[in-house]
Amino acid sequence: MERADIGLIGLAVMGQNLALNMNDHDFKVVVYNRTATTTDEFLSGPAKGTAISGTYSLAELVKTLRKPRIVMLMVKAGTVVDNLIDQLRPHLETGDIIIDGGNSLYKDTQRRTRTLSEQGIRFIGTGISGGESGARFGPSIMPGGNPTAWMEVKPILQAIAAQVDGEPCCQWVGENGAGHYVKMVHNGIEYGDMQLIAEAYHLLREGVKLPVEELSPVFAEWNKGVLESYLIEITSQILQVTTEEGTLLIDKILDAAGQKGTGKWTGIDALDLGVPVTLITEAVFARCLSALKAERVKAAPILTGDKKTFVGEVKTTIAAIHDALYASKIVSYTQGYMLMREAAKEYNWELSYGDIALMWRGGCIIRSQFLSNIKQAFEHNPQLENLLLDNFLLPRLKKLKRVGVKQSC
């Protein structure tokens, strides 16, 4: 029997799509899920006609793999990962590899890498960003952990990753928990990007009183310049969507944002390391505030504030909001990189900051042209301590306009 290249455990949306992605790139994949019916439904549904095969026990999964065996876990972070590793361990041999592709806390990855290394098992903690579509057609992949395993998993991970300018959005990040740490910071920056866009939208609609039909074109125009990004693009698209009744969908969406915890982890770690990651932390607090929907509804008729009418030149003000958004984005990424640099010192990681920007250029939520500027900044100066001191970004930050917006009652 031909041995499989990789075994994948966990057939939720991400696991299924990664398995299909690997199959598309001619890797032989064997899958396992705790619930057998899920395995059957996947094999008879999305995986029908592929070379993907299923197994119904961990022992069977391991037996089908070539050596060194590579097993990828796509399960819920936390104790589920630890329990699964404990169940897998008796079936594995010295030199085999476990990849955790979930949203694990980097401190757990640190512990698992160390403990499994002592047992002869090589562990890779891998941040994966891009959601369902990214997993299927090319995510951003941030691997870290035991460096001796990298050359074994590199062909698979780089093949299935997003590709930008012929380069895979997957590079070795660093030892132990470095991969999951960089993914955590990525998610924190994502929180910041989304909050900044929300505030720009609010200023345009409630401050400038821009007609609703003009909002989408503004973001579409912004997407042609320095703010070009996936999030700006979809903001423009979302603002065009209407309901069956002909009303804007944006006005029907509940203004209460959820969160999975990675942004919070970023803020907590920034406090622990003494790094002023203020923008990301404020974005996390904004989500917390939005979740207090009942309290906000109760307070709305009481805490009304002064009614203001916009007085000013609309085009000039739109340009000022654009520049404020761009300047804030530069600050946010600067703070994120400050945090990664401090963590590298704390945990003795050798992070390649340019490669991190490269990994984020495609496949993930924060993908943007701006990341190419960051990649170039570290190419010009690998020892760059702060992005605000970069020869490309600093002049642009200085040139951003400061326009006072006059308001009157």
HUWO-V560559 format. One line per field, one symbol per residue. ss: DSSP state (h for helix, s for strand, l for the rest). phi: phi as a letter, one per 20 degrees, with the letter a starting at -180 (. if undefined). burial: 1 if it has 24 or more other C-alpha atoms within 12 Angstrom, else 0. A space follows every 50 residues. Layout:
ss=???
phi=???
burial=???
This chain:
ss=lllslsssslllhhhhhhhhhhhhllllsssslllhhhhhhhhhllllll llsslllhhhhhhlsllllsssslllllhhhhhhhhhhhlllllllssss lllllhhhhhhhhhhhhhlllsssssssslhhhhhhhlssssssslhhhh hhhhhhhhhhslssllsslssssssllhhhhhhhhhhhhhhhhhhhhhhh hhhhhhhllllhhhhhhhhhhhllllllshhhhhhhhhlllslllllshh hllllllllllhhhhhhhhhhhhllllhhhhhhhhhhhhhllhhhhhhhh llllllllsslllhhhhhhhhhhhhhhhhhhhhhhhhhhhhhhhhhhlll llhhhhhhhllllllllslhhhhhhhhhhhllllllhhhlllhhhhhhhl llllllssl
phi=.ffefbdcdodfgffffffffffgemeeddcbcgeffffffffedgefne efddccbfffgffeefeffdddeccffofgffffffffgfeecgnfcddd eeeffgfffgffgfffffendedcecfccpmgffgfdpeeccebpeffeg ffeggffffeffcclmdfebcferfleffffffffgffffgfgfffffff gfffeeeflfggfefggffffgfedfegaffffffgfffefcefeneffg edefeceebeofffgfffffffemdfeffffffffffffffeffffffeg feeemeeddfcreffffffffgfffffffgfffgffffffffffffdmed eefffffffefbndfegafgffffgffeffbgegebffeffefgffffef fddfdfcbf
burial=00011111111101111111111110111111110001100110011001 11111111001111110111111111100011011001101110011111 11111111110111011001111111111111111111111111111111 01110111111111000111111111111111111111111111111101 10111011010100111111011001111111101101110000000001 00000000001111111111000011111111111110000000000000 00000000000001001111111111111111111111111111000011 11111111111111111111111111110000010111010110001000 000000000
